[in-house]
Amino acid sequence: MRPASSAPDYRDPEFLRDRMRRDIAFFHPRAIDPDGGFFHYLNDDGSVYNSASRHLVNSTRMVFCYALAWRLDSKEEYRAAARHGLRFLQQQHWQPSYGGYAWVLENGLPADRTQHCYGLAFVLLAHAHAARIGISEAVDGIGATFELMEKLFWSEADGLYADEATPEGVVSSYRGQNANMHSCEALIAAFEATGERRYLLRAELLAHNITVRQAAMADGWIWEHYNADWSIDWEYNRHDSSNMFRPWGFQPGHMTEWAKLLLLLERHGQHLQGDAGWLLPRARMLFDATMPAAWDQQSGGLVYGLAPDGSVCDGDKYFWVQAESLATAALLAARSGDQAYWDSYRKLWAYSDAHLIDQERGGWYRILQRDNRRYGPEKPPHGKTDFYHPMGAYLEALAAVGNPLE
C-alpha cells in the first residue's frame, strides 16, 4: 500500500491520463486476437487462460475502450483495434438466421443465442463510440441496433425496455432495471455521435421512469428486478446476491452509476423534452444515500449488495463499483461545487489505489473479498476481463476537472 504522504493528486489531469495509458498498455496488444475480436479472459499477468469463449458484453466493451484510447492519444493502432472489434461483432456475433447477436460464442459458433436488451445496449454503445472516432462503417449500426431494440424489447405503455427474448423473439416475463440503465448510457452516446435527438429523448424517459417512478416503490432506492407489469419482484434470485448480471439486493454501484447518467443527461439539458431541473437533485440524492449505507467502515470500499433492510448481503468489493462511484463523485463535485463530493472522490480513489489497482502491471483486479483479500480462480471469471468501467471513469473524471478528451 502506498503511504498516505505520497498519495497522488487524483484531480491532476496528467495523473488520470497516465492511469488510462497504464490500463491500455496492459490490454494492448495482448488482448487482440489476430483471427478476430479480442481475448476476454486474461490472468492477472496478462496471459490468456481461455481463448475459445467470447461474450457479447466483453466484445462490445473492448470496442468502447479502444475508441477512448484513440481519443486519448490519436494512435491509429487504437482505431484499427476498435475497427477490428467492430468487424467481429458484425461478422461473428451477428446471426443472420434470426437477426440478432449471439450472447456467447465458443470457437466462433453460437453457444447461447438468447437475445438480451443488456447486450444490445452495449452493441449500440460500441457502434456509437466507433462512429465518434471516424469509423464510418459503424454509423449504420447505430440506427439498426436501436430499431432492433425497439422491435424486440420496447414497451410504449411501460416506457421501458423488456429484458430477454428467445432467438425467435419470444420475450420473457422478467423485467430488469440494469438493461434500461445501460440502454440509457448507450442512447446518450448515440445522441452524441449522431446529433439525433430521438436517442436523447428515449434516454431521458428511461432515466425518469427508473430513477423516479420505479424508485418510488422502494423508498427512493433502485431495485433490480421486476415482474412483467413492472411491479417489484423482491424474491428474484433471492439466494444469489453475487449473480453477475442479475444479483439480488440493492446495488450501490448501480445507484451511483444512475447518478452519473443523470448528470450526463443534464449536460445536454437544452435538448431534453422536459425541464432538466430534477436531474442534479436526484443525482445527489442517489449518491448521498449510497455512500454512507454501502461504505465498509472497517475495510474500506463500497460493498456489492445491500438487502432491503439495509444490511450487507454481499460484502465483496468489485472494481466497477468503485470506478463508477469515483467518476460520479467527480461530476457531482464539479457540477454542485460541494467539497464533500471531492472528499468522496479522493476516498474512493485512495481505496482503489491501495487495493484494486495493479500498480506494477496496470489494470484493476476484478473482485476482492470484504477484507480486501483477492480471489483466485474459484470466483470466475477471474483475472482482468475488460477495462470498460475504469476507462469510463477516467473519461468523466477528466471532464470534471476541466480537461476532457477530444
N, C-alpha and C positions, 0 to 999 in steps of 0.2 A: 504493500500500500504506500502511495506517495505521501510524505509528510505534509501536514496542513500548511506549513510555512512555504512550501514550494508549489502550492496549488496554482494552476494557470489561471489566467483571466478568461473565463468561459464566454465572456461577451466580446472578446477580441476577434474580429473577422478572420485574421490570419490563423488563429487557433482553430476556428471552425473549418476553414478551408484546408488546413493541414490534416485535420481529422478525416475529412472527406477523402483526401488523397491517400491516406493510410488505409482506409477501408477499401477504396477502389483497388489499391495495389495488392491487397490480399486476394481479391477475387479475379483480378485481371492479370494475365490472360488465362490463368489455370482453370477458370470455370467455363471457358468456351470449349464446346465440343466441335471440333472441325467438321464432323459429319452432320451437324445440325443442332441448333439450340444450345443449351447450357447444361453442364453437370450441376445437379441440385444438392447433392449430398456429400459435403466436404467435411473431413475431420478437422479438428482444431488446428492442425498443422497445414491444412490446405490439400492434403491428399484426398482423392476421391474414393469413397467406400461403396458407392452404388452408382454405376454408370448407366444402368438399364432403365430406371424409373424416371419419368418426367411428369410433374404435376402442373396442371394448368396455372395455378396460382403462382408458383415459382417461375414458370416460363414467362409469364407476363410481367412479374415484378422485376425480373432482370432487365427487360427492355426499359422499364422506368428508370432503373438505376444507371444504366449506360446513357440514357438520354440526359440525366442530371450530370453525369461525368463529363459529357460533351459540353454542357452549358458551363461547367466549371473551368475547363482548360482548353476547349475547342480542338481537342486532338481527334484527327479523322479516324483513328483506330477505334475510338469510343463510338462514333456514329456508325461505323461499319459493324461493330458488335451489336448495336441496337437493331440495325437492319437485319443482321444475321438472326437475331432472336425473333424479330417480327416475321421473317420468312418461315421460321419453324412453326410459329403459331398458325400462319395461313396455310401451310402445306402439310403439316403433320397433325397438329391438334384439331384443325378443322376437318369435319367429317361430312363430305357431300351427301352421303347416303341418307342422312336425316337433317342436314342443315344446322349443325351445332358443333360445339367444341368438346372433344373428349376430356373428361376430368383428369384421367390418369392414362398415361401411355407406358407400356412395357416393351422394350426393344422395338419401339416405333409403332406398335399396334395398340389399339384402344383396349385397356383393361377395365375401365369404368367409364361408361358413356352417359352417366347421369348428367343432366343439364342443371347447372346451379346459377342462380342470379348472381351470387357472390363471385363466381368465376367470370361471368360475362362483364361484371363491373370492372374487373381487372383487365379483361380484354379491351374494354373501352379506354381504360386508363393508359394502357400500353400504346394504343393507336394515337391517342391524343398527345402524349409526350413525344412519340416518334415524329408525328407531324410537326410538332413545335420546333424540332431541330432540323427541319427541312427534308425529312424522308417522305417524299411525295406519295409513295405507294401506301402510306398509312392513312391518307386523308379519306379515301372512300370507306375505309374500315370504321371510321367514327360513326358515320350515319348508318352504316349497315348493322353495326353492333347495337346501336340504340334501337333500331327498328326490330331487331331480334328480341331484345329485352321487352319491348312493347308487346310484341306478338305473344311471347311465352308467359310473361310474368306480370304485366301491368294491370292493375285494377283501378279503373276510374272511380268506382264507388268508394274504395278504401283510401285512395290517394297514396298507395304504397305498392311495392312490388311483392309478389309471392316469392317463394324461395327455391323450390326444387321441382324438376319435371323429368319424366322418362324421355328417352330419345324420341319417342313418338309425340311428345308434347303434353302428356297427361300430368297435370300439376298436383302435387301432394297437398295435404291439408295443413302441413306445418307452415308457420309464418315466423320470420325472424327479423330482428332489427339490424343484425350485422350486415346482411346483404344490402339493406337500404342505406346503411351508413357508408359502405364503400361505393355504392351507386352514386350517392351524393358527392363524394370525393371525385369520382370519375367524371360526373356531369359538369362539375366546376372546371375540371381540366379540359373537357371537351369545349366548353364555352371559351376558355382562354386560348385554345388552339384555333378555333374557327370563328369566334365572334357571334355565333348563332345563339340568340337569346333563349330559345326554347330549352336548351340544356340547362341554363342557369335557373330558369323558372321551375323546371322539374326538380332541380336540387333544392331550391327554396321550399317547395312543397313537401319534399321528403323530410327536410330538416324540421319544419314546423310540426309535421304530423308525428314524428318520433319524439323529438325533444320537448314538445309541449303537450300535444294531445295524448299520446301513449304514456308519456311520463306521468301525467296527472293520475293515472291508475295506480301508480306505485310511489306516491308521496313525492313526486318530482324526480325520482331516480329512474333510470332507463333499464327496464328488464329486457332480457334477451329473447324470450320465447313466447309465442302466441298461438292461439288456435286459429282456425280458418276465418273466423269473424273478427279477428284481431283483439279478442279478449285474452287476458294474460293466462298463460299456462304455467302455473307455479311449479308443476311437478316434472316438466320435461327434463330428461337427463338428471333427475334428482340425485342420482348416485354417481354422477360423472362430472365433477366440478373441474376436471382437467382436460375435458374434450377440446381438441384443437380448434374446431370451428363452432361448436355449439355447447359450451360449458354451462353448467348450472350455476346460478348465482348472479349477483350484480358484478359487472366487470369494471373495476376502476379505470382500466386503460381505455375502455370504450366511452366512459363518462368524459374523460379528458380529451379523447380524440374527437368526440362530437363538439366539445367546446372549441377545439381548433377549427373544425369545419364551419361553425357559426361565424367565426372571425374571418375566415376566407370568403364566406358569402358577403359579410359586411364590407369587405374590401371592394366589392362590386355593387355596393348599395344602390347606386343611381340606376342600375339596370334591373333591379328587382321589381316584382309585381306590387308588393306591399311596402309598408313603412319598415325600414330596416332598424328602427329604434329598439326592437326587442332582442336583437341578436347579441349585443355586448352584455346586457344584464343577464341573459340566460346563460351565456358562456361563463360568466363569472360565477353564477350560482352552481353550475355543474362542477367547475374546478374547485370552488371553495368548499363544496360538500365532500368532494372526493379526498382531498389531501389529508385532512385530519382523520378521516374514517379509515383510510387504507394505508397510511404510513406506518411502517413497523418501527415502533419506538425503541425496540431492543436491538434489532439487527440492521435497521435502515432499509430504505427502498419501499416501493409500493407493492402490496401483495396482489395476487392474481384475482382472487374472488372473495366476495362478501355475501353472506347469507342474508335473507330478508330481515332478520333481526339485528343485523349489523355485525355479527360475529364473523371471524375469518373462516371461510370454508375451503380456501386453498391459499396457503401461505407462500407458495413458490414465488420467485422473483423472475419475471420474464423481461427480456431485453426490450421488447417492443413497448411494454407498458411504461417503462422509464423514458424511452426515447420520445414517444408521443407526448408524454406529460411535460417533459422539459421544453419541447417545442411550443406547447400551448402556454406554458408559463411565460416564455419569452414574448409571445404575441400579446398576451394579456398585459404584460408589463408595459410594452411599447404603446399599446392602444389606450390603456387606462391611466398610465402614469403612476400606478400604485407600486411602491417599492417592495411590498410584500411578495409580489409575483417574481421580481428579480431574486429575492431571497429563496423562493421555492425553486427557481431555475438553478441557482447555484447548488442548492441542497441535492437536487436530482442529478446534476452533473457530477458532483463530488462522489455521490454514491456509485454512479455508473462508472466513473473513472477508477474508483478503488476496487470494484468487484466484477463488473460485467465486460469491461473493455480489455482486450488482449493488447497490453502495452508493447509487447515485443514484436508480434506478428501482424497486428491490425485485426480489424473485425471485432464483433461483440459475441460473447458467449450467449447462447440462446436462452438458457434457463438455469437458475440456481435454486437450491433448497432454501428454506426460510432462513436458515442461519448462514446463508451465502456460500455454502459448500457446493461444488459443482457436481452435476450429474454426469454419468457416463452413458454408455450405450443402452442402459436399462430404461432410459427416458427418450424414446425415439420421437422424431428424428433428432439424433444427436449431432453435435458439431455446429458448423456455421452454414445454414441453408440458404440464406439470402441476406441482403442488406437494405431492403426497401424501407424499413422503419427508420433506421439511423439516417439514411440519405434524405428522407423526407424531413427528418428533424433538423438536420443541418440546413436544408433549404429554407425552412421557415425561421430558424434562429438567425440566419444571415439577413433575412428580410426584416426581422425585428430589430436588429442592431444597425439597420440602415445601410447594409452592404449586400443587396440581393444579387443573386445570379442573373446573368443577362438572359 
